[in-house]
Structures are given as structure tokens and as C-alpha cells.
Amino acid sequence: MSRSAQHLQEAADWLTRLQRPEVDETDWLAFDAWLSEPGAQEAYDAIQAVDEEIFQRGPAVRGALVEPRRVAAKRTSTIDWRWLGGLGVAAAAAAVAIVVAPWGELLPQPDTLYTTAKGQSQAIQLADGSRIDLNTDSHLSVRLEKDARRVTVHDGQALFDVAHDASRPFLITAGDETVRVLGTKFDVRRRDGQLSVTVLRGLVEVSTDGEDSPVRLRPGQMLEHSEGATGVVVRVVAAEDQVGWRSGRLIYRDQPLSRIVSDMNHYFDRPLRLEGEDTANLKFSGVLIVDGQDAMVRRLTSLMPLSATPTNDSIVLRGKTSAPH
């Protein structure tokens, strides 16, 4: 098997593996490591496209696959696989692996997993007319069902522009929160155990595990919540600031440096590290253009009382008042 064919098979295996309920952080870390291999991201994108094609042709394909065995024994299956021909034998075999689990059982309705690497973003157009803009270093899965549209934000950030469909609510699960909407535009962020939902247009309802009633958000409102904790905070924000990342800008208003560094670390492989609690708590307001890491660090240190020291495996930021003598 050629390396490209092997990557296609591995990509199909990952797509199936990451849809399982027991998937955890170890799986995601292993998946991220695999994506860094040469050719892996391209293979995963190709398999993801095949998965979406299968979903579009779902009723015919799944109907043929679940046909009783006694009927299948009497005549040859009539599934038309010619539409996979351009992908080659390895991709066609990998596509079958998406629909049928490795152990031979039919997946009732496969999720489609979307993922971006560090520094990458992706625009996703769903079959129902909804659009998702996926931010850097993010992972989410989508399942379009007959009576509902379901998305799980495993990690990262995404802007949703949901097509109105009164008969099929759009449900997003992020940690211990569920966002319910019929048609609106809003941003969902899940990073480091911190969840936020910001509404740009329309209305959304956010339910949190352990809370008695959902919280309804209107345009210009943001809900913030720590996973596993009780209670939420709702505040008025400049909603467009929260989605500045779509145009390559990170916009902050009185945010701790720890938040800014966390965001930057999702763009670059070489991590930024903060030295000292006082440094982490420094507040920043301003706009950072997302370009090269060195340029962003220079910009940040020119706007704040910081020094930056490169090491072999990271860049250390220190508050100038706490710099060693």
C-alpha cells in the first residue's frame, strides 16, 4: 500500500474513532500528532469530503447497506459506486469504512468531523443552508437528522449562521452547555474549560447542566461559563469584537494577558509561556493583527510592560517589574 493510500485509510479510521462516545483528550492529542504528518491533512480533507458526499446520498446508500442478508444473497447490490471512481480504490475503500464501522456494524447516522490545524481556518457550508466558520485549532462534528440538526464543539471556536427551519432545531453541545436555535448568527467558544456564547443576530437559548432553566440571549449579549461550575455570567459586549478572528484580528477589552497568550498559542507551534502570576494578570485592551509569531510578540511587548525571552522550545513573557535582576 502506498503512503498516500495508507493516509486515506488512516483518515477514515480517525473519522470513525473520533465519533465514538468514549473519545477523550488522549484521542484528540493523538489525532493532532497524526495530522502533523506530511500528507495527513490532505488525506483527512479528502475523506471528510467523501463523508459529506455519502451524507448527501445517504438514503440510497444506507438503504442498500441495511438490506436483509437473505435478500442480498439472492441478487447483487445495486449501489452505484461510480461516483467514487475518481478517488481511486483506496479512497473508495476508506469511504466504505466511514459508513460501516470497523467491526461491521452500521453506524445509524455518521457524524461529519471538521477540524482545523494551528493557524488554519475553514468555512463550512451545510446541506441545510447553514454556514459555520471554524477558527484555528478547532474540532467539531455535525449530524443532520430528520427532526434536528446537531453539532458538538469538542474544542475551539466557531461562528454559526443558521438557516431557519422551524421543524428542525439547531442544537449545539459544548461541554456541559446546549445551545438551541431556529435561525440566527452567533459565536461559540470552548477553550481550556471556559465556554462562551455571543449572539450577533436573532435569539438563542443556552441550557447548562444542573441549572433549572435556560438563559435567552439577544444580539450583543455574551454568556460565559466554566465547565463543571454552577452559574453563568451574561454581559453586554461589542459582538463583532468576538469574531474579529475571521478577518485576522484579535480584539480585546481589558482582558488578562493569560487569555491573550492562550489565544496566540492556538495559532503557533512554539508556545508562549508566562512567568509569574502578576504577569498573567496584566490587563490588555487593543487589537492584535494575526500574522507571524515574532511580529505579534513584538507588537504585544510594545503595547504592554513586558519583556520576551526566546528559549529552545518556547518564548517566555515576563512583566518588566518582575524581571529577574
C-alpha positions in Angstrom: 0.0 0.0 0.0 1.4 3.4 -0.9 1.8 6.1 1.7 -1.0 8.2 0.3 -3.3 5.2 0.3 -2.3 4.4 3.8 -3.1 8.0 4.9 -6.6 7.7 3.3 -7.2 4.5 5.3 -5.9 6.1 8.5 -8.0 9.2 7.9 -11.2 7.1 7.6 -10.2 5.3 10.8 -9.8 8.6 12.6 -13.1 9.9 11.3 -14.8 6.8 12.8 -12.8 6.8 16.0 -13.5 10.4 16.9 -17.2 9.9 16.6 -17.3 7.4 19.4 -18.9 8.5 22.7 -15.8 7.5 24.7 -13.4 9.7 22.8 -11.2 11.7 25.2 -8.3 14.2 25.3 -5.8 11.4 24.6 -7.5 10.6 21.3 -7.5 14.3 20.3 -3.8 14.6 21.1 -3.0 11.5 19.1 -5.1 12.9 16.2 -3.3 16.2 16.3 0.0 14.4 16.2 -1.2 12.3 13.2 -2.4 15.5 11.4 1.2 16.9 11.5 2.5 14.0 9.3 3.2 15.1 5.7 0.1 14.4 3.6 -2.2 13.6 6.6 -4.2 16.8 6.5 -4.8 16.4 2.7 -6.0 12.8 3.2 -8.3 13.8 6.0 -9.8 16.6 4.0 -10.4 14.2 1.1 -12.1 11.6 3.4 -14.1 14.3 5.0 -15.4 15.4 1.6 -16.3 11.8 0.8 -18.2 11.5 4.1 -20.2 14.6 3.2 -20.9 13.2 -0.3 -22.1 10.0 1.4 -24.3 12.0 3.7 -25.9 13.8 0.7 -26.6 10.4 -0.9 -27.4 8.9 2.5 -30.9 7.4 2.0 -29.9 5.4 -1.1 -26.6 4.2 0.3 -27.8 3.4 3.8 -30.9 1.7 2.4 -28.9 -0.7 0.3 -26.4 -1.4 3.1 -29.1 -2.4 5.6 -31.0 -4.6 3.2 -31.7 -8.0 4.9 -28.9 -10.5 4.2 -31.3 -13.1 2.8 -32.3 -10.6 0.1 -28.7 -9.6 -0.6 -27.9 -13.3 -1.1 -30.5 -13.6 -3.9 -29.3 -10.7 -6.0 -26.4 -8.3 -6.4 -26.5 -5.0 -4.6 -27.5 -2.1 -6.8 -25.5 0.6 -5.1 -23.9 2.8 -7.8 -20.3 3.4 -6.6 -19.2 5.0 -9.8 -19.3 8.5 -8.2 -16.3 7.3 -6.1 -14.3 6.3 -9.1 -12.2 9.5 -9.3 -10.9 8.9 -5.8 -9.3 5.6 -6.6 -9.7 2.2 -4.9 -8.1 3.2 -1.6 -10.4 6.2 -1.2 -13.4 4.2 -2.1 -12.5 1.5 0.5 -11.9 4.3 3.0 -15.3 5.8 2.2 -17.0 2.5 3.0 -15.1 2.4 6.3 -16.8 5.7 7.2 -20.3 4.3 6.7 -19.7 0.9 8.2 -17.8 0.7 11.4 -14.6 -1.4 11.5 -16.4 -4.2 13.4 -19.0 -4.5 10.6 -22.0 -2.7 12.3 -23.8 0.0 10.5 -23.5 3.5 12.0 -27.0 4.8 12.3 -26.2 8.3 11.1 -22.5 9.2 10.9 -21.3 12.5 12.2 -19.1 14.6 10.0 -16.0 15.8 11.8 -14.4 19.1 10.9 -11.0 20.1 12.2 -8.5 22.9 11.7 -4.8 22.8 12.4 -3.0 25.7 14.2 -3.1 28.8 12.1 -5.8 27.4 9.8 -9.5 28.3 9.5 -12.3 26.8 7.5 -15.6 27.8 6.0 -18.2 25.0 6.1 -21.5 25.1 4.1 -24.0 22.6 5.4 -26.6 20.9 3.3 -29.4 22.7 5.1 -28.0 26.1 4.1 -26.3 26.9 7.4 -22.7 28.1 7.4 -20.0 27.5 10.0 -16.7 29.4 10.1 -14.3 27.3 12.1 -11.4 29.1 13.9 -7.8 27.9 14.3 -7.1 24.7 16.2 -10.7 23.7 16.5 -12.7 20.4 16.3 -16.4 20.0 15.9 -18.8 17.3 14.5 -22.1 17.8 12.6 -25.1 15.4 12.3 -28.1 16.5 10.2 -31.1 14.4 11.3 -34.7 14.3 10.1 -36.0 16.2 13.2 -32.9 18.1 14.4 -29.5 19.5 13.3 -26.8 18.6 15.9 -23.3 20.0 16.4 -20.8 19.1 19.0 -18.0 21.6 19.7 -15.2 19.3 21.0 -12.7 22.1 21.3 -12.1 25.5 19.8 -14.3 28.3 18.4 -16.9 28.6 15.6 -19.2 31.3 14.2 -22.6 29.9 13.2 -25.0 31.4 10.7 -28.0 29.1 10.9 -30.7 28.7 8.2 -34.2 29.0 9.6 -36.1 25.7 9.8 -38.9 25.6 12.4 -39.2 21.8 12.1 -35.6 21.1 12.8 -34.0 23.0 15.7 -30.2 23.6 15.5 -28.7 22.1 18.7 -25.1 22.7 19.7 -23.4 20.9 22.6 -20.2 22.4 24.1 -19.1 20.8 27.3 -22.0 20.9 29.7 -23.9 23.5 27.7 -26.5 23.1 25.0 -27.4 26.0 22.6 -30.8 25.8 20.9 -31.7 28.0 17.9 -34.0 28.1 14.9 -32.2 30.7 12.9 -29.6 33.2 14.0 -25.9 34.1 13.9 -23.7 33.6 17.0 -20.3 32.5 18.1 -19.4 29.5 20.4 -16.1 29.2 22.1 -14.8 26.3 24.1 -11.2 26.6 25.3 -9.4 25.4 28.4 -12.7 24.5 30.2 -14.1 28.0 29.6 -17.3 28.3 27.5 -18.8 31.4 25.9 -21.7 32.1 23.5 -22.1 35.5 21.8 -25.1 36.5 19.7 -24.8 38.7 16.7 -28.3 38.3 15.3 -31.5 36.6 16.4 -32.1 34.8 19.7 -30.6 31.7 21.3 -31.3 29.7 24.4 -28.4 28.3 26.4 -29.0 25.4 28.8 -26.4 24.4 31.3 -26.3 21.0 33.1 -27.5 21.5 36.7 -29.3 24.7 36.0 -33.1 24.9 36.3 -34.0 27.0 33.2 -32.2 28.1 30.0 -30.9 31.6 29.5 -32.1 33.5 26.5 -29.5 35.7 24.8 -30.2 38.6 22.5 -27.9 40.4 20.0 -24.9 42.0 21.7 -25.0 39.7 24.7 -22.4 37.1 25.7 -22.8 34.2 28.2 -19.7 32.9 29.9 -19.4 29.7 32.0 -16.8 27.5 33.5 -17.3 23.8 32.7 -18.5 21.9 35.8 -19.2 25.0 37.8 -22.6 26.4 38.7 -24.0 29.6 37.4 -23.3 31.7 34.3 -22.4 35.3 33.6 -24.3 37.3 30.9 -22.9 40.7 29.8 -23.3 43.2 27.0 -20.3 43.2 24.6 -19.4 44.5 21.2 -20.4 41.3 19.4 -18.3 41.9 16.3 -15.2 42.1 18.5 -15.7 38.5 19.5 -15.5 37.3 15.8 -12.6 39.6 14.7 -10.6 36.4 14.2 -12.5 35.9 10.9 -10.6 38.9 9.5 -7.3 38.1 11.1 -7.7 40.4 14.1 -7.8 39.5 17.8 -9.7 42.3 19.7 -9.5 42.6 23.5 -11.1 44.9 26.0 -9.5 44.8 29.5 -8.6 41.1 29.2 -5.9 39.3 31.3 -2.6 38.5 29.5 -3.3 34.8 30.2 -6.2 34.9 27.8 -4.3 36.7 25.1 -1.4 34.2 25.4 -3.9 31.2 25.3 -5.4 32.5 22.1 -2.0 33.1 20.5 -0.9 29.6 21.4 -3.7 28.2 19.2 -2.0 29.8 16.2 1.6 28.7 16.6 3.5 25.5 17.4 6.1 27.3 19.5 4.3 28.1 22.8 4.4 31.3 24.7 4.9 30.9 28.5 4.1 33.4 31.2 6.4 33.8 34.2 4.8 35.0 37.4 1.2 35.3 38.5 1.4 39.1 38.3 2.4 38.8 34.6 -0.6 36.6 33.8 -3.0 39.1 35.4 -1.8 42.1 33.5 -4.7 43.6 31.6 -4.7 44.4 27.9 -7.0 46.4 25.6 -6.3 46.6 21.9 -6.1 44.9 18.6 -3.5 42.3 17.6 -3.1 41.5 13.9 -2.6 37.8 13.3 0.5 37.3 11.2 3.9 35.9 12.2 4.5 34.9 15.8 7.6 37.1 16.3 5.8 40.1 14.9 2.8 39.5 17.2 5.1 39.2 20.2 7.0 42.4 19.3 3.6 44.2 19.0 2.4 42.9 22.3 5.6 43.8 24.2 5.5 47.3 22.7 1.9 47.8 24.0 2.5 46.3 27.5 5.2 46.4 30.2 6.6 43.1 29.0 9.9 41.5 28.0 10.1 38.5 25.7 12.9 35.9 26.1 13.3 33.1 23.4 14.3 29.7 24.8 15.0 26.4 23.0 11.3 25.4 23.0 9.3 28.5 23.9 9.1 32.2 24.3 8.9 33.4 27.9 7.0 36.6 28.7 7.8 38.5 31.9 6.3 41.6 33.4 9.1 44.2 33.4 8.6 44.8 37.1 9.0 41.1 37.8 12.1 40.6 35.5 15.0 39.0 37.3 17.9 41.2 38.5 
